[in-house]
């Protein structure tokens, strides 16, 4: 899973993931000609407000594990397995041409295509895949200088027994236990995005290599990023990365669908209003409609509007660490307390008033939209909006009101600071609404807005003394947790278990989702995990909102190639009438 930037501010392109497909688009009528681009053959993409890429190596630290960074990396590097729009595997767009496995799902044989090559002319080989996978293992083991954000996903590293090359085009992966093959293909192999070993393996020591990678992680102009196998290359001479813009140009050595656009520019935005103005004047041609400016949508006469629900969910993170400020962990330790917080969140009202009817209520980790085979509609919402009932729930467990503040049986007042992302009026309105409804329950909340990168940098257990409750204005997308078990988020010690949630029962249920079995057994295991998450509140659920997207009329292919599963797009397949 990855932090989704400003999903509810909405209406972003998910941190520049370019989510521009779905209902609501307005294609040109048959027989009419497209207008011409006033900026030439260039796509200029608006980033989410006050959000910028800050980690370019395709194995990302948990402090920078966001869709934003994933978008930049996907322009430069190809995945071992390309996940399709329907959550399948598209081998034509993968480095692997095929994967087979034994009857127990413990040994996987990966055959690589022979067509892919690095931009320096050397082929992509099994050695590149093996080295990258061993680096993933090391950075997930708890002893590295920094932690990979996907640690825990796909059984990484505990279940990975060995990864070896057999010749130049075959990799053998062996697990230390039997597994559900579809789970391991999607979540284990699906997160592998190899880099060229000959370029990056310069220290011959993974610890030193990890320190070096961290030192250049936010330096895309470094020569180490010159050798890529993706559809684009980073153009350092045409970029101003100090919160201005980042430029890509087509990779002439790319062996897939070559880009027809001459430049791909990602532009920093200070706030939603400035982004809207850039759309209106044509300075941005791929962007988003801020929900707070919905009434002004008709002013964007040269754009196509569209919406898209990506595969993910929205939530805020409570800090369960005993080192959290203000005895916060003690306050929220009982699940009924987190349920009461949930009952103070007016999800229907947010959807109706702030997002103009677009959105779906959430009470678990699998969203109703987009519709997938994983959703279990039988799971009930026990935390539906009802502040009065939430207050009664706390009182029934021995809480009491002291000086106007709800106080737990140990005498600790329910007060906390709620850090939320800056730059969006819609997110600000949501935060204020939650604080007002919690106040009706005697819960006193101090609001603090901060930039996206600051929030996700703090939102780790390494910085537990800095925060109590965090919401970056969006949620998570299931990438690379394409088989949505929650292992990278809710298991004890998982790389993206930012709140330090710890439940033996949750661990057991998640482990069962990894196991092989019949179709009915696999479904039952997934449903049991979902039901527990919906009733135990490892996080506080918020409504899931689609992206509200705007694309210039002269650009084609953006909607068609958006992928709601990976939360990514394919700019190399866009065309511009110029």
C-alpha positions in Angstrom: 0.0 0.0 0.0 1.1 3.6 -0.6 0.2 6.9 0.9 -2.3 8.5 -1.5 -1.8 12.2 -1.6 -4.8 14.4 -1.1 -7.4 11.9 -2.4 -10.1 13.7 -0.5 -8.9 17.1 -1.5 -10.1 15.9 -4.6 -9.6 15.5 -6.2 -6.3 15.3 -6.9 -4.7 13.0 -9.4 -3.6 11.0 -6.4 -0.4 12.7 -5.9 0.1 12.9 -9.6 -0.9 9.3 -10.3 -3.0 10.7 -13.1 -6.2 9.0 -12.3 -8.2 10.3 -15.2 -10.4 7.5 -16.3 -14.0 6.6 -15.6 -17.4 8.2 -15.8 -17.9 11.9 -16.6 -15.4 12.4 -19.4 -16.5 14.2 -22.5 -14.8 13.0 -25.6 -14.9 15.0 -28.8 -17.9 14.3 -31.0 -17.5 12.1 -34.1 -16.5 14.2 -37.1 -15.1 17.1 -35.1 -11.5 17.9 -34.9 -9.5 18.3 -31.7 -8.3 21.8 -30.8 -4.5 22.3 -31.0 -2.3 22.6 -27.9 -1.1 26.1 -27.1 2.0 24.7 -25.4 3.2 22.3 -28.2 3.7 18.6 -27.7 4.0 18.9 -23.9 1.9 17.4 -21.1 2.0 19.6 -18.0 0.6 17.8 -15.0 -0.5 19.5 -11.8 0.7 17.9 -8.6 -1.4 17.8 -5.4 -1.0 21.1 -3.5 2.2 21.4 -1.4 3.2 17.9 -2.5 6.4 17.1 -4.3 8.4 13.9 -5.2 11.2 13.3 -2.7 12.4 9.7 -3.3 13.4 8.5 -6.8 14.9 5.1 -6.2 12.2 2.4 -6.9 12.6 0.8 -3.5 11.1 3.5 -1.3 11.6 4.2 2.4 8.6 4.1 4.7 9.0 7.8 5.3 8.5 8.6 1.6 6.2 5.7 0.6 3.7 7.6 -1.5 1.9 7.5 -4.9 3.7 10.6 -5.8 7.1 8.9 -5.7 5.7 5.8 -7.2 4.6 7.8 -10.2 8.0 9.2 -10.8 9.6 5.8 -10.5 7.1 4.2 -12.9 8.2 6.6 -15.6 11.8 5.4 -15.2 11.7 1.7 -14.3 9.6 -1.3 -15.4 7.9 -3.7 -13.0 8.7 -7.4 -12.9 5.0 -8.0 -13.2 2.6 -5.4 -14.7 -0.7 -5.4 -12.8 -3.6 -4.8 -15.2 -6.7 -2.6 -14.8 -8.7 -5.7 -13.7 -6.1 -6.8 -11.1 -4.6 -9.5 -13.4 -1.1 -9.7 -14.8 -0.2 -8.3 -18.2 2.9 -10.2 -19.2 3.3 -8.2 -22.4 4.1 -5.1 -20.3 6.1 -7.0 -17.7 9.8 -7.8 -17.5 8.7 -11.4 -16.9 7.3 -13.3 -19.8 5.9 -16.0 -17.6 5.8 -17.3 -14.0 5.1 -20.9 -13.0 5.0 -22.6 -9.5 4.9 -25.9 -7.9 1.8 -27.6 -6.5 2.3 -26.2 -3.0 2.9 -22.7 -4.1 6.4 -22.6 -2.4 8.7 -22.4 -5.5 8.2 -19.9 -8.3 10.1 -19.9 -11.6 10.3 -16.5 -13.4 11.2 -16.4 -17.1 12.3 -13.0 -18.3 11.5 -11.5 -21.7 14.7 -11.1 -23.8 13.5 -7.9 -25.4 14.0 -5.5 -22.5 17.2 -3.5 -22.2 18.6 -0.7 -20.1 19.1 2.7 -21.8 22.8 2.1 -22.0 22.1 -0.8 -24.4 22.7 -3.7 -22.0 20.0 -6.3 -21.5 17.8 -6.6 -18.4 18.9 -9.9 -16.8 18.2 -12.2 -14.0 21.2 -10.8 -12.1 19.4 -7.4 -12.0 16.2 -9.0 -10.6 18.0 -11.1 -8.0 20.1 -8.2 -6.7 17.1 -5.9 -6.5 15.1 -8.6 -4.6 17.9 -9.2 -2.2 18.0 -5.5 -1.5 14.3 -5.6 -0.8 14.8 -8.4 1.7 17.6 -6.5 3.5 15.7 -3.3 3.7 12.7 -5.2 5.2 14.6 -7.1 7.9 14.9 -4.4 10.6 18.7 -4.0 10.6 19.1 -1.7 7.6 19.8 2.1 7.9 16.2 2.7 6.7 13.1 0.6 6.2 11.4 -0.3 2.9 7.8 1.0 3.0 6.5 -2.3 1.7 8.1 -4.5 4.4 5.5 -7.1 5.4 3.8 -7.2 2.0 4.1 -10.4 0.1 5.7 -12.2 3.1 8.7 -9.9 2.8 11.2 -10.8 4.3 10.1 -13.6 6.7 8.7 -16.0 4.1 11.4 -15.4 1.4 13.8 -18.3 1.7 16.0 -17.8 -1.4 16.2 -15.9 -4.6 18.7 -17.3 -7.2 19.4 -16.8 -10.9 19.6 -19.6 -13.4 21.3 -18.2 -16.4 20.5 -14.7 -17.8 16.7 -15.1 -18.1 15.5 -17.3 -15.2 15.0 -16.5 -11.5 13.9 -19.1 -8.9 12.2 -17.8 -5.8 11.6 -20.3 -2.9 9.4 -19.6 0.1 9.8 -21.3 3.5 6.1 -22.3 3.6 3.2 -23.1 1.3 1.4 -20.1 -0.1 -1.6 -18.9 -2.1 0.1 -18.4 -5.6 -2.1 -15.5 -6.6 -1.3 -13.7 -3.3 2.4 -14.2 -3.9 2.4 -13.2 -7.5 0.4 -10.0 -6.8 2.0 -9.0 -3.5 5.4 -10.6 -3.5 6.6 -10.5 -7.1 4.3 -7.7 -7.9 6.3 -5.2 -5.9 9.6 -5.9 -7.6 10.9 -3.1 -9.8 14.4 -4.0 -10.7 17.3 -1.6 -11.2 20.6 -2.2 -13.1 22.9 -4.1 -10.8 26.0 -3.0 -12.8 25.1 0.7 -12.0 23.9 0.5 -8.4 25.9 -2.4 -6.9 29.0 -0.3 -6.3 29.8 -1.0 -2.7 29.4 -4.8 -2.7 27.8 -4.4 0.7 24.1 -3.9 1.3 24.5 -1.8 4.4 26.8 0.7 2.6 24.7 0.5 -0.5 21.5 1.4 1.5 23.3 4.5 2.9 24.4 5.5 -0.5 20.9 5.1 -2.0 19.4 7.2 0.8 22.0 9.9 0.0 20.9 10.2 -3.6 17.2 9.2 -3.1 16.1 12.8 -3.7 18.6 13.7 -6.4 17.1 12.7 -9.8 19.9 14.5 -11.6 22.4 12.0 -10.2 24.0 10.0 -13.0 22.9 6.8 -11.3 19.4 7.5 -12.6 20.5 7.9 -16.2 20.3 4.1 -16.8 16.7 3.1 -16.9 14.4 0.7 -18.8 11.1 2.6 -18.5 9.4 4.8 -21.1 10.9 8.1 -20.0 14.2 9.6 -18.7 14.5 12.4 -16.3 15.7 15.7 -17.9 17.8 17.5 -15.3 18.6 20.4 -17.6 14.9 21.2 -18.1 13.8 20.7 -14.5 13.6 23.0 -11.5 13.1 20.5 -8.6 13.0 23.0 -5.8 9.2 23.0 -5.6 8.8 24.2 -9.2 8.7 21.4 -11.8 10.2 18.1 -12.8 10.7 17.2 -16.5 10.8 13.9 -18.3 11.6 13.1 -22.0 11.0 9.9 -23.9 13.6 7.1 -23.5 14.7 6.3 -27.0 15.9 2.8 -25.9 12.5 1.8 -24.5 11.3 -1.4 -26.1 7.6 -0.9 -25.4 5.1 1.6 -26.7 7.2 4.7 -27.3 6.0 8.1 -26.1 4.7 10.5 -28.7 4.7 13.5 -26.4 8.0 15.4 -26.4 8.0 16.3 -22.7 6.2 15.3 -19.6 6.3 18.0 -16.9 5.0 17.6 -13.3 4.4 21.0 -11.8 4.3 22.0 -8.1 1.2 23.7 -6.8 1.0 25.9 -3.8 -2.7 25.5 -3.3 -5.9 24.3 -5.0 -6.8 27.8 -6.2 -3.6 28.3 -8.0 -3.9 24.9 -9.7 -7.5 25.8 -10.8 -6.2 29.1 -12.2 -3.4 27.2 -14.1 -6.1 24.9 -15.6 -8.2 27.9 -16.6 -5.4 29.7 -18.3 -4.0 26.6 -20.0 -0.7 26.6 -18.0 -1.6 23.1 -16.8 -3.3 20.6 -19.2 -3.6 17.5 -16.9 -5.0 18.4 -13.5 -7.8 18.2 -11.0 -10.9 20.1 -10.0 -10.7 21.1 -6.3 -13.9 20.1 -4.6 -14.1 23.5 -2.9 -14.3 25.0 -6.4 -17.0 22.7 -7.7 -19.3 25.6 -8.5 -16.7 27.1 -10.8 -16.3 23.9 -12.9 -18.1 25.5 -15.8 -15.2 28.0 -16.2 -12.9 25.2 -17.4 -14.4 25.3 -20.9 -11.3 23.8 -22.6 -11.1 20.7 -20.4 -12.8 17.3 -20.1 -14.0 16.3 -16.6 -13.9 12.8 -15.3 -13.9 10.8 -12.0 -12.3 7.6 -10.9 -12.4 5.5 -7.8 -9.0 3.8 -7.3 -8.5 0.6 -5.4 -7.8 1.8 -1.9 -9.3 3.2 1.2 -9.2 6.3 3.3 -8.3 6.6 7.0 -6.5 8.5 9.7 -3.8 7.0 11.9 -3.9 6.9 15.7 -0.5 6.6 17.5 -0.6 3.4 19.6 2.9 3.9 21.0 3.3 4.3 24.7 5.7 7.1 23.9 2.9 9.1 22.1 2.3 12.5 23.7 -0.3 13.0 26.4 -1.0 9.4 27.3 -2.7 9.1 24.0 -2.1 5.4 23.5 -3.7 4.7 26.9 -6.8 6.7 25.8 -7.3 4.9 22.6 -6.2 1.4 23.5 -9.7 -0.1 23.9 -11.4 -0.8 20.5 -14.7 0.7 21.8 -12.9 4.1 22.1 -11.9 4.0 18.5 -15.4 3.0 17.6 -16.7 6.0 19.5 -14.3 8.3 17.5 -15.7 6.7 14.3 -19.2 7.5 15.4 -18.3 11.1 15.5 -17.4 11.3 11.8 -20.2 12.4 9.6 -19.3 10.5 6.5 -22.7 10.9 4.7 -22.5 14.7 5.4 -19.0 15.0 4.0 -19.9 13.2 0.9 -23.1 15.2 0.3 -21.8 18.7 1.2 -18.1 18.7 0.6 -17.9 16.3 -2.4 -21.2 17.0 -4.1 -22.5 13.5 -3.7 -19.4 11.8 -5.0 -18.0 9.2 -2.6 -18.7 6.1 -0.7 -18.8 5.4 3.1 -16.0 3.3 4.5 -15.9 1.0 7.5 -13.2 -1.5 6.5 -10.1 -2.0 4.4 -11.8 -3.1 1.1 -13.7 -0.3 -0.6 -17.2 -0.8 -2.2 -15.8 1.1 -5.2 -14.3 0.2 -7.5 -16.1 -3.1 -7.3 -13.7 -6.1 -6.8 -14.0 -9.8 -5.9 -12.5 -9.0 -2.5 -15.4 -6.9 -1.1 -17.7 -8.6 1.4 -21.0 -6.8 1.5 -22.2 -8.7 4.6 -19.8 -6.8 6.9 -21.8 -4.3 9.0 -20.9 -0.7 9.9 -20.9 -0.7 13.7 -19.5 2.8 13.8 -22.0 4.7 11.7 -22.3 8.4 12.4 -24.1 9.0 15.7 -22.2 11.3 18.2 -24.8 10.9 20.9 -24.5 7.1 20.7 -20.7 7.4 20.7 -20.8 9.5 23.8 -23.1 6.9 25.5 -20.7 4.2 24.5 -17.8 5.8 26.4 -20.0 6.6 29.4 -21.2 3.0 29.5 -17.5 1.9 30.0 -16.9 4.1 33.0 -15.9 7.3 31.3 -17.2 10.6 32.7 -17.4 14.3 31.9 -15.0 16.5 33.9 -14.9 20.2 33.3 -16.6 19.6 30.0 -14.1 17.1 28.8 -14.7 13.3 28.4 -12.3 11.6 30.8 -11.4 7.9 31.0 -11.7 5.8 34.2 -8.0 6.5 35.0 -8.6 10.2 35.0 -7.0 11.1 31.7 -8.9 13.7 29.7 -9.7 12.9 26.0 -7.6 15.7 24.4 -5.4 15.3 21.4 -3.7 17.2 18.5 -5.0 16.2 15.0 -2.3 16.8 12.3 -3.8 17.1 8.8 -2.5 18.1 5.4 -2.3 21.7 4.4 -3.1 23.3 1.0 -6.7 22.1 0.5 -9.9 23.8 1.7 -11.8 20.6 1.4 -9.5 18.8 3.8 -9.5 21.7 6.2 -13.3 21.7 6.2 -13.4 18.0 6.9 -10.9 18.3 9.8 -13.0 21.1 11.3 -16.2 19.2 10.9 -14.7 16.2 12.7 -13.4 18.4 15.5 -16.8 19.9 16.0 -18.6 16.6 16.1 -16.1 15.1 18.5 -16.6 18.2 20.7 -20.3 17.1 21.0 -18.9 14.0 22.7 -16.6 15.9 25.1 -13.5 15.1 23.0 -11.3 18.2 22.7 -9.2 18.4 19.5 -6.5 20.8 18.5 -6.1 21.1 14.7 -2.6 21.5 13.1 -2.1 21.7 9.3 1.3 20.6 7.8 2.6 19.8 4.3 2.1 16.3 2.9 5.8 15.3 3.0 6.1 16.5 6.6 3.2 14.4 7.6 4.2 11.1 6.0 7.8 11.7 7.3 6.4 12.0 10.9 3.9 9.2 10.4 6.3 6.4 11.4 7.1 4.7 14.7 10.6 6.2 14.6 9.0 9.6 15.3 6.3 8.5 17.8 6.9 11.5 20.2 5.9 14.0 17.4 2.2 13.2 16.9 -1.0 11.7 18.2 -3.4 11.5 15.2 -2.4 12.1 11.6 -4.3 12.3 8.3 -2.6 13.3 5.1 -5.9 14.2 3.4 -6.2 11.0 1.5 -5.6 7.3 2.2 -3.9 4.3 0.7 -3.9 2.6 -2.6 -3.3 -1.1 -3.0 0.1 -0.9 -4.6 2.0 -3.1 -4.3 -0.5 -4.9 -2.0 -2.6 -5.7 -5.1 -4.0 -8.8 -3.2 -5.4 -6.7 -0.4 -4.5 -8.7 2.8 -3.3 -5.8 4.9 0.0 -7.5 5.8 2.1 -4.4 5.1 -0.1 -2.2 7.2 -1.8 -3.9 10.1 0.6 -6.7 11.1 2.8 -6.1 14.1 6.0 -4.4 13.0 5.0 -4.1 9.3 6.8 -1.4 7.3 3.8 0.8 6.9 2.2 0.1 10.3 2.7 3.8 11.1 0.6 3.8 14.2 2.2 0.8 15.8 -1.0 -1.2 15.9 -0.5 -4.6 17.6 -3.0 -7.5 17.7 -2.2 -11.2 17.8 -5.7 -11.9 16.4 -5.1 -9.6 13.5 -1.7 -11.2 12.8 -3.3 -14.7 12.8 -6.1 -13.6 10.4 -3.7 -11.9 8.0 -1.4 -14.9 8.0 -4.4 -17.1 7.0 -5.0 -15.0 3.9 -1.5 -16.0 2.7 -2.3 -19.7 2.9 -3.2 -21.9 -0.1 -6.7 -23.6 -0.2 -9.8 -24.0 -2.2 -11.5 -20.9 -3.6 -14.1 -20.9 -0.8 -11.4 -21.3 1.9 -9.4 -18.4 0.4 -12.5 -16.2 0.3 -13.5 -17.1 3.8 -10.0 -16.2 5.1 -10.1 -12.8 3.4 -13.6 -12.1 4.7 -12.6 -13.0 8.3 -9.7 -10.5 8.1 -12.0 -7.8 6.8 -14.6 -8.4 9.5 -12.1 -8.1 12.3 -10.6 -4.9 10.8 -14.1 -3.4 10.6 -14.9 -4.2 14.2 -11.5 -3.6 15.9 -10.5 -0.3 14.3 -6.7 -0.5 13.7 -7.3 2.9 12.1 -10.2 5.4 11.9 -12.1 5.0 8.6 -13.1 8.0 6.5 -15.2 8.2 3.2 -13.5 7.2 0.0 -13.7 9.9 -2.6 -13.0 9.6 -6.4 -10.6 11.9 -8.1 -12.2 14.8 -9.9 -10.0 15.2 -12.9 -9.6 17.7 -15.7 -7.8 17.1 -19.0 -7.3 19.5 -21.8 -9.5 18.7 -24.9 -6.4 18.4 -27.1 -4.9 15.5 -25.1 -6.1 12.0 -25.8 -5.4 8.7 -24.1 -5.3 9.9 -20.5 -8.6 8.4 -19.6 -8.1 5.3 -21.6 -4.8 4.3 -19.9 -5.6 5.2 -16.3 -5.3 2.1 -14.0 -7.5 2.1 -11.0 -5.7 -0.9 -9.5 -2.1 0.4 -9.6 -3.1 4.1 -9.2 -0.8 4.9 -12.1 -1.2 5.9 -15.7 0.8 5.5 -18.9 1.9 8.9 -20.2 3.8 7.2 -23.0 0.4 6.3 -24.5 -0.9 9.9 -24.5 -1.2 11.9 -27.6 -1.4 15.7 -28.0 -2.8 17.5 -31.0 -0.2 20.2 -31.7 
